[in-house]
Amino acid sequence: MTNAQFAALAQRMRSGPAQECARLVLVEGLRQVDAAAQTGLSAQGASNAVRRVRAAFELAQVAAGQKKPGEAPG
């Protein structure tokens, strides 16, 4: 995910540690455990944040006609 793609999704998300954690994982490439430690989230909180953003990104791709529902990432 690019920084621009994340920024577009972030407009519809609450800001805070979960959003920053997801950005660190999905844009910067940090491991979830490292991003969690950096943002003060639990490992589970980091996992949930990343899962929510990935799901939103997939829905955005489907809505834009870039992929079909349920299609594998890539």
C-alpha positions as protocol buffer text, in pm:
chain_id: "A"
residue {
  index: 1
  type: MET
  ca { x: 0 y: 0 z: 0 }
}
residue {
  index: 2
  type: THR
  ca { x: 135 y: 342 z: -85 }
}
residue {
  index: 3
  type: ASN
  ca { x: 138 y: 641 z: 146 }
}
residue {
  index: 4
  type: ALA
  ca { x: -119 y: 814 z: -79 }
}
residue {
  index: 5
  type: GLN
  ca { x: -353 y: 513 z: -67 }
}
residue {
  index: 6
  type: PHE
  ca { x: -325 y: 499 z: 311 }
}
residue {
  index: 7
  type: ALA
  ca { x: -387 y: 873 z: 340 }
}
residue {
  index: 8
  type: ALA
  ca { x: -706 y: 838 z: 136 }
}
residue {
  index: 9
  type: LEU
  ca { x: -833 y: 559 z: 362 }
}
residue {
  index: 10
  type: ALA
  ca { x: -725 y: 746 z: 676 }
}
residue {
  index: 11
  type: GLN
  ca { x: -970 y: 1025 z: 598 }
}
residue {
  index: 12
  type: ARG
  ca { x: -1248 y: 782 z: 696 }
}
residue {
  index: 13
  type: MET
  ca { x: -1072 y: 645 z: 1006 }
}
residue {
  index: 14
  type: ARG
  ca { x: -1035 y: 779 z: 1356 }
}
residue {
  index: 15
  type: SER
  ca { x: -686 y: 913 z: 1409 }
}
residue {
  index: 16
  type: GLY
  ca { x: -475 y: 784 z: 1691 }
}
residue {
  index: 17
  type: PRO
  ca { x: -238 y: 502 z: 1780 }
}
residue {
  index: 18
  type: ALA
  ca { x: -428 y: 235 z: 1584 }
}
residue {
  index: 19
  type: GLN
  ca { x: -416 y: 438 z: 1264 }
}
residue {
  index: 20
  type: GLU
  ca { x: -45 y: 512 z: 1310 }
}
residue {
  index: 21
  type: CYS
  ca { x: 26 y: 147 z: 1387 }
}
residue {
  index: 22
  type: ALA
  ca { x: -150 y: 35 z: 1068 }
}
residue {
  index: 23
  type: ARG
  ca { x: 44 y: 296 z: 867 }
}
residue {
  index: 24
  type: LEU
  ca { x: 375 y: 176 z: 1009 }
}
residue {
  index: 25
  type: VAL
  ca { x: 294 y: -182 z: 910 }
}
residue {
  index: 26
  type: LEU
  ca { x: 126 y: -129 z: 573 }
}
residue {
  index: 27
  type: VAL
  ca { x: 323 y: 167 z: 439 }
}
residue {
  index: 28
  type: GLU
  ca { x: 657 y: 161 z: 620 }
}
residue {
  index: 29
  type: GLY
  ca { x: 689 y: -218 z: 636 }
}
residue {
  index: 30
  type: LEU
  ca { x: 740 y: -257 z: 1010 }
}
residue {
  index: 31
  type: ARG
  ca { x: 648 y: -583 z: 1177 }
}
residue {
  index: 32
  type: GLN
  ca { x: 321 y: -564 z: 1369 }
}
residue {
  index: 33
  type: VAL
  ca { x: 496 y: -632 z: 1699 }
}
residue {
  index: 34
  type: ASP
  ca { x: 740 y: -344 z: 1640 }
}
residue {
  index: 35
  type: ALA
  ca { x: 465 y: -106 z: 1532 }
}
residue {
  index: 36
  type: ALA
  ca { x: 261 y: -204 z: 1836 }
}
residue {
  index: 37
  type: ALA
  ca { x: 551 y: -130 z: 2069 }
}
residue {
  index: 38
  type: GLN
  ca { x: 617 y: 203 z: 1898 }
}
residue {
  index: 39
  type: THR
  ca { x: 255 y: 316 z: 1927 }
}
residue {
  index: 40
  type: GLY
  ca { x: 174 y: 167 z: 2266 }
}
residue {
  index: 41
  type: LEU
  ca { x: -80 y: -85 z: 2137 }
}
residue {
  index: 42
  type: SER
  ca { x: -103 y: -449 z: 2234 }
}
residue {
  index: 43
  type: ALA
  ca { x: -15 y: -709 z: 1972 }
}
residue {
  index: 44
  type: GLN
  ca { x: -387 y: -783 z: 1938 }
}
residue {
  index: 45
  type: GLY
  ca { x: -466 y: -414 z: 1895 }
}
residue {
  index: 46
  type: ALA
  ca { x: -206 y: -388 z: 1620 }
}
residue {
  index: 47
  type: SER
  ca { x: -344 y: -695 z: 1446 }
}
residue {
  index: 48
  type: ASN
  ca { x: -698 y: -557 z: 1460 }
}
residue {
  index: 49
  type: ALA
  ca { x: -590 y: -218 z: 1324 }
}
residue {
  index: 50
  type: VAL
  ca { x: -404 y: -372 z: 1031 }
}
residue {
  index: 51
  type: ARG
  ca { x: -694 y: -608 z: 957 }
}
residue {
  index: 52
  type: ARG
  ca { x: -944 y: -320 z: 950 }
}
residue {
  index: 53
  type: VAL
  ca { x: -732 y: -111 z: 712 }
}
residue {
  index: 54
  type: ARG
  ca { x: -664 y: -406 z: 483 }
}
residue {
  index: 55
  type: ALA
  ca { x: -1038 y: -480 z: 469 }
}
residue {
  index: 56
  type: ALA
  ca { x: -1117 y: -116 z: 390 }
}
residue {
  index: 57
  type: PHE
  ca { x: -849 y: -113 z: 119 }
}
residue {
  index: 58
  type: GLU
  ca { x: -994 y: -427 z: -38 }
}
residue {
  index: 59
  type: LEU
  ca { x: -1344 y: -275 z: -38 }
}
residue {
  index: 60
  type: ALA
  ca { x: -1208 y: 41 z: -200 }
}
residue {
  index: 61
  type: GLN
  ca { x: -1042 y: -166 z: -472 }
}
residue {
  index: 62
  type: VAL
  ca { x: -1366 y: -355 z: -537 }
}
residue {
  index: 63
  type: ALA
  ca { x: -1562 y: -30 z: -549 }
}
residue {
  index: 64
  type: ALA
  ca { x: -1312 y: 114 z: -797 }
}
residue {
  index: 65
  type: GLY
  ca { x: -1338 y: -195 z: -1017 }
}
residue {
  index: 66
  type: GLN
  ca { x: -974 y: -286 z: -962 }
}
residue {
  index: 67
  type: LYS
  ca { x: -1056 y: -631 z: -825 }
}
residue {
  index: 68
  type: LYS
  ca { x: -1348 y: -865 z: -773 }
}
residue {
  index: 69
  type: PRO
  ca { x: -1493 y: -937 z: -428 }
}
residue {
  index: 70
  type: GLY
  ca { x: -1294 y: -1212 z: -255 }
}
residue {
  index: 71
  type: GLU
  ca { x: -1011 y: -1196 z: -508 }
}
residue {
  index: 72
  type: ALA
  ca { x: -668 y: -1266 z: -360 }
}
residue {
  index: 73
  type: PRO
  ca { x: -450 y: -962 z: -285 }
}
residue {
  index: 74
  type: GLY
  ca { x: -194 y: -873 z: -542 }
}
